[in-house]
Amino acid sequence: MEVAQNGTKLVRSFKNIPGPFSLPVVGTLYLYKLGFFDVLQYHEVLQRLYETYGPIVREKIGSSTVVHVFDPDDARTIYRNEGKMPYVVPLQETDKLYRQKAEMSPGLGNTNGEEWYRLRAAVRHLMLKPQDVQQFLPGVREVAKDLVERFHVLRDQSGFVPNLAVEIGKWSQESAGVVCFDKRLGYLSDGPQQAVIEEIIKANRTVFYLSGLLKFSLPIYKYIPTPKWRKLVAAEHIVVRTARKNTEEALLAVSKLADNNQLTGKRFSFLLSLMAKRELSKEDIIIVMLSLNSDGLSTTVPTVLHNLYCLATNPAVQERAYQEVQSVVGMTDDITSAHLDKLNYIKAIVKETFRMYPNGTEISRILQSDLILSNYHLPPQTIININMGVHFRSDKHFSYPNQFRPERWVRGESTESIHPFLLTPFGLGTRTCAGRRFAEQDMYVLLTEIIRRFQLSYEGTQPMKLVYNTLLLPAGPLPIRFIPRKL
């Protein structure tokens, strides 16, 4: 039914938003269970929904109704009308439930309203400005150099690094340990810590895999501990247990140093900054440390793998990146913040990789007021998923969309007019990913170190495919050859 006048067009009601047929109780879950939609290829499901129904789609997944928004102009409208406290659906409802049952602080990603604003205000100055994270650059740089050296040792006779994804995972956790716990965790050295970190990486993968499956199932696990739920809880325990142990040890170390008047310099700067916030409880501090320490396993790690694949399959891009690194950094051992500021092509590679191989499928919001999107009226409390990935390979928005062209993001080189609300991998506004600056610094440093030490070539017979495990990651091992450069 047409309900209102909007300029020259009549605004249509919520119930008229098109979408797939919904059954009582299960909604569209029957499409996933019967194989018409593949949960593990959810990004392709979204593409299909867009192509079938248009720029806005209503889908009832179980008892929850979600509106998929595919128009970047609608994304702009959403961001510009969300206020200072946007409401979101947690990326993992299972994670929120696990933390509730474990009587843990829910954390930034699982809260809304005043509670979210309190936590966000407490960590904002520590995490959201480039200059705030640059103090950790020396430690991050050393970890990246150690991984590169480890690649030299691990390479087989053909130049392949066994279990590349796992090794990148170890780097991610080691780098996070420098920031969070002010110590090297030993994940890049042979010894007993290898078993610890490999168990964590496996558990993290299990959590995200099962969370993705449970998202598209009836929520029986919320009331009865189903086999998938029990397996997920066991994996969550592994991830949380280690992060909590490391945080407790760091808190104890800070206490001992303070008692002996030895807490000087920049020791434990991140932890001390959190401790200085009176509004943060010990549980709040632990959950912030947990997020910063472990989130990179599901976000930064696959993104680095995507970047390595893009470099290995695009020799001309790789060569230009190498020339930029040589020009900016040269043979200098220490990459500085001044160097990172000048690595414009490296940053363009990362952005173009986000376009070709995104890490996520949506940015969620819960509307707090009425909004008109694609000429439909959406009432407050509507759950919205902003799904821009359907356009990343579209010639409507990008020239040569299937070609990897980082120069499209280089100021002064690109002739394209790219919609500013199309590619926002970290989100926008006040709910921008809190760990963005740390992730970017980690990636820029690691890619720079790898590029200047190795030439990469992809030896796979098929292009890389992505799989949906709550987020998107490579569907299988990447046969990338690491060929040492002559220094």
Secondary structure, DSSP 8 states (H G I E B T S, - for coil): -EEEEETTEEEE-GGGS-----BTTTBTHHHHHTTSS-GGGHHHHHHHHHHHH-SEEEEEETTEEEEEE--HHHHHHHHHTS-SS-B---S-HHHHHHHHHTT----GGG--HHHHHHHHHHHHHHHSSHHHHGGGHHHHHHHHHHHHHHHHHH--TTSB-TTHHHHHHHHHHHHHHHHHTSS--STTSSSTHHHHHHHHHHHHHHHHHHHHHHHTS-GGGGTS--HHHHHHHHHHHHHHHHHHHHHHHHHHHHHHHHHTT---TTTTHHHHHHHT-TT--HHHHHHHHHHHHHGGGTTHHHHHHHHHHHHHT-HHHHHHHHHHHHHHTTT-SS--HHHHHH-HHHHHHHHHHHHHS-S-S-EEEE-SS-EEETTEEE-TT-EEEE-GGGGTT-TTTSSSTTS--GGGGSTTT------TTT--TT--GGGS-TTHHHHHHHHHHHHHHHHHHEEEEE--SS---EEESSSEEESS---EEEEE---
